[in-house]
């Protein structure tokens, strides 16, 4: 019994770490723009495809170099997506909804291009971290990378947003766009930077954990759904909430898969979402905000 609990918790936290990372990539864009980039799931999968084509079976030095290269390229692509998304939004993005159509459209386009180029197949990827055993059960080493990436990005984002001028400027955007402009901040440039950072977060994570995810064109939907649920459970815009919400959703999904079947994992995520919102409508760490009318 103890071994079963340990396996469920460790695997659940590792899978939940992926949802947490995607939630953090949601948060930095949302705080800077009031936009939820629903293309994050397929951006995450792009990182997995980059690992397959650039660093599969590669040694650690080459793997690290390819990780950096892929992250930078994906960051540029996501910043370009951000520019296209923000282009028609001349005023307050919170009062316009075209961003929802554009971000979903980008997600569909990415999936369609991958489908046309590589077909509806799931590719397997090997990683630099060897597998290990938990109570005799073989566990991929990428699970450790997933948890390390979650903690690493949380700490790095916390430092960046609180200790650097650019990070503080991005955080200021979450309070008031007009006040930020009045203070002399280049709002659009900071927003594009936030999009680029979200691309680095999601792309690098997809690259690192490619051995334990489904690297296929249609896999992005599951990750964006669970990442969004993790963000809402923790409180949209709050990375501490994402740090807790992701593993919570992951453990519940793994428990459901272990006890009922893998087909019901997403159901478990939705149950967690409904229960949390019944008692904490703003999420575990969210704050109620007043809307100006």
C-alpha positions in Angstrom: 0.0 0.0 0.0 2.8 2.4 0.9 4.6 1.7 -2.3 1.4 2.4 -4.3 1.0 5.7 -2.6 4.6 6.7 -3.2 4.4 5.8 -6.9 1.1 7.7 -7.4 2.5 10.8 -5.6 5.9 10.9 -7.3 4.5 10.3 -10.7 1.5 12.6 -10.1 3.7 15.5 -8.9 6.0 15.0 -12.0 3.1 15.1 -14.4 1.5 17.9 -12.4 4.8 19.8 -12.8 4.2 20.0 -16.5 0.8 21.5 -15.9 2.4 23.9 -13.4 5.0 25.1 -15.9 2.3 25.7 -18.5 0.3 27.6 -15.9 3.3 29.8 -15.2 3.6 30.5 -18.9 -0.1 31.5 -18.9 0.4 33.8 -15.9 3.3 35.9 -17.2 1.4 36.7 -20.4 -1.9 37.3 -18.5 -0.3 39.7 -16.0 1.3 41.7 -18.8 -1.7 41.7 -21.3 -4.8 40.3 -19.6 -4.6 37.6 -22.4 -4.7 33.8 -21.9 -2.5 32.4 -24.7 -4.3 29.1 -25.6 -1.5 28.2 -27.9 0.7 27.3 -25.0 -0.1 23.6 -25.2 1.2 23.3 -28.8 4.1 25.5 -28.0 5.0 23.0 -25.3 4.7 20.2 -27.8 7.0 22.1 -30.2 9.7 21.8 -27.6 9.1 18.1 -27.6 9.5 17.9 -31.4 12.7 20.0 -31.1 14.1 17.5 -28.7 13.2 14.6 -31.1 14.9 16.2 -34.1 17.8 18.0 -32.5 18.9 16.1 -29.4 17.5 12.5 -29.4 20.3 10.2 -28.2 22.6 13.2 -27.9 25.2 13.5 -25.1 24.7 16.0 -22.3 26.7 18.9 -23.7 25.0 18.7 -27.1 21.6 18.2 -25.4 22.1 21.4 -23.3 23.2 23.4 -26.4 20.2 22.2 -28.4 17.9 23.0 -25.4 19.2 26.6 -25.4 18.8 26.9 -29.2 15.3 25.5 -29.3 14.2 27.7 -26.4 15.4 30.9 -28.1 13.8 30.0 -31.4 10.5 29.2 -29.8 10.7 32.4 -27.8 11.1 34.4 -31.0 8.1 32.6 -32.6 5.9 33.2 -29.6 6.9 36.9 -29.5 5.9 37.1 -33.1 2.6 35.4 -32.3 2.2 38.0 -29.5 2.7 40.9 -31.9 0.0 39.5 -34.2 -2.3 38.9 -31.3 -1.9 42.4 -29.8 -1.8 44.2 -33.2 -5.6 44.8 -33.4 -6.0 45.5 -29.7 -5.5 49.3 -29.6 -7.2 49.8 -26.2 -7.6 47.8 -23.1 -7.3 44.1 -23.9 -9.5 43.1 -21.0 -12.5 44.7 -22.8 -11.8 42.9 -26.2 -12.1 39.3 -27.0 -10.3 38.9 -30.4 -7.3 37.6 -28.6 -9.2 34.4 -27.7 -9.9 33.7 -31.4 -6.3 34.5 -32.4 -4.6 32.4 -29.8 -6.9 29.4 -30.4 -6.3 29.8 -34.2 -2.5 29.8 -33.7 -2.9 26.6 -31.7 -4.9 25.0 -34.4 -2.4 26.2 -37.1 0.6 24.7 -35.2 -1.2 21.4 -34.8 -2.2 21.3 -38.5 1.4 22.1 -39.7 2.8 19.4 -37.5 0.2 17.0 -38.7 0.9 17.8 -42.4 4.7 17.5 -41.9 5.0 14.5 -39.6 1.6 12.7 -39.7 -0.6 11.6 -36.8 2.2 9.7 -35.1 3.6 9.9 -31.6 7.4 10.0 -31.5 9.5 8.6 -28.7 12.4 10.5 -27.4 15.3 9.5 -25.1 16.8 11.9 -22.6 20.1 12.4 -20.8 18.8 11.4 -17.3 18.7 7.6 -16.8 15.7 5.8 -15.4 15.5 4.9 -11.7 13.3 2.6 -9.6 10.7 3.5 -7.0 9.8 0.4 -5.0 10.9 -1.8 -7.9 9.0 0.2 -10.5 11.1 1.6 -13.3 10.5 5.4 -13.6 11.9 7.6 -16.4 14.6 10.1 -15.4 12.7 12.9 -17.1 10.3 12.9 -14.2 13.1 14.4 -12.1 13.7 16.9 -14.9 10.0 17.9 -14.8 10.0 18.6 -11.1 13.4 20.4 -11.3 12.1 22.5 -14.2 9.0 23.5 -12.3 10.9 24.6 -9.2 13.6 26.2 -11.3 11.2 28.3 -13.3 9.2 29.3 -10.2 12.3 30.5 -8.4 13.7 32.2 -11.6 10.4 34.0 -12.3 10.1 35.1 -8.7 13.5 36.6 -8.8 13.0 38.2 -12.2 9.6 39.7 -11.4 10.6 41.1 -7.9 14.3 41.9 -8.3 14.8 43.3 -11.8 13.6 46.6 -13.3 12.1 44.8 -16.3 10.4 42.3 -14.1 9.0 45.0 -11.9 7.8 46.8 -15.0 6.0 43.7 -16.3 4.4 43.2 -12.8 3.3 46.9 -12.9 1.3 46.2 -16.1 -0.9 43.8 -14.2 -2.1 46.8 -12.1 -2.9 49.4 -14.6 -1.9 49.9 -18.3 -2.6 53.6 -18.3 -0.5 54.2 -15.2 2.4 52.2 -16.7 2.2 54.4 -19.8 2.1 57.5 -17.7 5.2 56.3 -15.9 7.0 56.1 -19.2 7.0 52.3 -19.6 7.0 50.9 -23.1 3.9 48.8 -22.6 3.8 47.0 -26.0 7.5 46.1 -25.8 7.1 44.7 -22.3 4.1 42.7 -23.4 6.0 41.2 -26.3 8.8 40.3 -23.9 6.3 38.5 -21.7 5.1 36.5 -24.7 8.8 35.6 -25.5 9.4 34.6 -21.9 6.3 32.4 -21.9 7.7 30.7 -25.1 11.0 30.0 -23.3 9.2 28.5 -20.3 6.9 26.2 -22.3 9.4 25.4 -25.1 12.2 24.5 -22.7 9.9 22.4 -20.6 8.6 20.5 -23.6 12.2 19.8 -24.7 13.3 18.6 -21.3 10.4 16.2 -20.6 10.0 14.9 -24.2 10.7 11.3 -23.1 7.6 11.3 -20.9 5.1 13.2 -23.0 3.3 12.3 -26.2 5.3 14.1 -28.9 2.5 14.2 -31.5 0.6 16.9 -33.3 -2.7 16.3 -31.4 -1.2 16.2 -27.9 -1.2 20.0 -27.2 -4.9 20.1 -26.3 -4.5 17.9 -23.2 -1.6 20.0 -21.9 -3.2 23.4 -22.5 -6.4 22.2 -20.8 -4.6 20.9 -17.7 -2.3 23.8 -17.6 -5.3 26.2 -17.7 -7.0 24.2 -15.0 -3.8 24.4 -12.8 -3.7 28.1 -13.4 -7.3 28.6 -12.4 -7.0 26.3 -9.4 -4.0 28.2 -8.1 -5.4 31.6 -9.1 -4.9 33.2 -12.5 -1.7 35.3 -12.4 -0.3 33.8 -9.2 2.8 31.6 -9.7 2.7 30.3 -6.2 -0.8 29.0 -6.9 0.5 27.4 -10.1 3.2 25.7 -8.2 0.6 24.1 -5.9 -2.2 23.7 -8.4 -0.2 21.8 -11.0 0.9 18.9 -8.7 -2.5 18.8 -7.1 -4.2 18.3 -10.5 -1.4 15.8 -11.5 -1.7 13.7 -8.3 -5.5 13.5 -8.7 -5.2 12.6 -12.4 -2.7 9.9 -11.6 -4.9 8.5 -8.8 -7.8 8.3 -11.1 -5.7 6.6 -13.8 -4.3 4.1 -11.2 -7.7 3.3 -9.7 -10.1 3.6 -12.6 -8.2 4.0 -15.9 -6.1 6.4 -17.9 -9.1 7.5 -20.0 -10.5 9.3 -16.9 -7.4 11.4 -16.1 -8.9 14.6 -17.6 -12.2 13.9 -15.7 -10.2 14.0 -12.4 -8.7 17.4 -13.4 -12.2 18.8 -14.1 -13.4 17.5 -10.7 -10.6 19.3 -8.9 -11.4 22.5 -10.8 -15.1 22.3 -9.9 -14.5 21.5 -6.2 -11.9 24.3 -5.8 -14.0 26.9 -7.5 -17.0 26.0 -5.4 -15.2 27.1 -2.3 -12.6 29.5 -3.7 -14.0 31.2 -6.8 -10.7 33.1 -7.4 -8.6 30.0 -7.0 -6.5 29.1 -4.0 -4.2 32.2 -4.2 -6.3 34.4 -6.5 -7.6 37.8 -5.4 -10.9 39.4 -6.3 -10.6 42.4 -8.5 -12.9 45.3 -9.2 -13.8 45.9 -12.8 -14.1 49.5 -14.0 -17.4 50.2 -15.8 
